[in-house]
Amino acid sequence: MGIRQEMPLLARHAGEWKGTYLHVDADATIIDQHRSHLICTFPEDGPHQYFQTNIYEWRDGRREKFDFPAIYRDRRIWWDTERIVGSAWEIDENTIVLTWTRKDLPGASLYEMIQLCPEGHHRARTWHWFKDGELYQRTLIKEERFK
């Protein structure tokens, strides 16, 4: 069995997603907002069984792009990139959970939950950011599949 069979919910995320990221501090004050375009693929060849590209765009014209190749092992996908280290796994038929750290933010850890709607065209994601064990920020993400 492979990644698509053992992680059927993750397989349903394949494609392209557009949405909005809203970052708020611990008191829910907006600290940033930007558009997103995510591309989720399952390469047939090569060392990575999952590959995600995130493109972020702000109203002022700033743009960032990050690639997140992952390996599959033990019913999880695992990242160890220049930016993050972490893993993701399915907890039910609609929910994926991720835990990771950012290499550029010592002492910080992030916990994400992704909900995919049953029809597979909308998803909601939340990130909880902790620094030295204390919540300091949240990210709220609303996305729609467009390819």
N, C-alpha and C positions, 0 to 999 in steps of 0.2 A: 504494500500500500504506500501511496505517496502523499505529498502535501495536500493535493486537492481532495483526496478521499478522506484523509484523517483530519483535515481542517476545512470542512465544507462551507462553513460560514465565511472564513477568510477568502475562499475561492469565489464566493459571491461578490466580493469587493473588487474583483478584477475590472479594469476599465478606467475611465477618467471622471474625475469629480471636480466641481467648482463650488466654491462657498466663501464664507466669511469667518475670519478668526476675530474674536473679541477677547482681549486680555483685560482682566480687572485685578485690582489689588485685593488684599484680604478683607477690605471693607466694601468691596464691590464698586469702587471708583474705576471708571474706564481709564486705562493707561495706554492702550494701543488698539488699533483696528486695521485690518487689511484683508484684501481678497486673496483667495488661494485657488490653485489648480494642482491637483494631485493625480499622478498616473501610477496605477497599481498593476504590475505584471507578474507573470509566472514563467520565467525563461525556461525553454526546453533544454538548452545546452549551457554549459559553464558551471562555475562553482556555486552560484546562488540560485536557490529555488524560488525566491521572492525578490522583487526589485521595485522600489517605490521612488518616484521623483516628486519633490514638492517645490512648487514655484509660488512665491509670495509677491504681491504687488501692492504698493501703497499709493494713496492719492497724490502724493508729491512726486511720483514717478520712480521712486526707489524700487528695486527688484532684487530678489534673492532666489537662488536655486540650489537645492540640496538633493543628493542621491543617497538612498538608503538601501543598499544591497543586504540581503539577509540569507542565512542558511536555515535549513529545517532539521530539527532533531527533537525527539521526545514529545511530539505533538505540540511543538512551539516553533515560532520563528525567532531567530537570534540575530541581533545586530551588534557589530563592533566596527564602527566607522570612525572617521576623523572627528565627527560631531557627537555621536551618542554610543552608549553601550546599554543593551537591555534585551527584553524579550516580550513576546505577545502570545496569548493563548485564548481559546474559546471557553466561556463558562456556561453558555446555554445557546439555544438556536438563534438568538438575536444579538448576543453580547460578546465582545472581545475586550480583554483587559491587557494593558501594557504597563510595564514598569521599566524605567530607564533613568540613566544619569547623563547629563551633558558634560562633556569633557572640558568645556570652557567655563563651567560654573562649579568650582570646587565646593563640596558640601551640599550641593543641591540634588534633589531627586524628584522625579515626576511620576505620577500615576495617572493613567488614561483609561477611560471607558468609552467604547464605541458601540452605539446602538444602530443596527441596520434595520430599517422598516421591512416588514414582511414582503412587500412588492419589490424591494431591492433598488428603489430609485432615490431614496432619501436616507441620510444618516445624520446622527448627532454624536458629537464627541465632546468630552470634557477632560481637561487636564487639571490636576492639582499639583502645584509646585510647592515643595518643602525645602527649607534651608535649615540645616542643623536641627531637624525634627519639627520645625514650626511652619505652618501654612503661611505663605506670603503672597501667593498669586494664584489665579485660576484662568484658564482659557476655555472659552465656549465656542464651539465650532458647529456650524450648520452647513451641510453640503448636499448637493444634488448631482446625480449621475448625468453626464451629458454625452458620453460615448460608451 
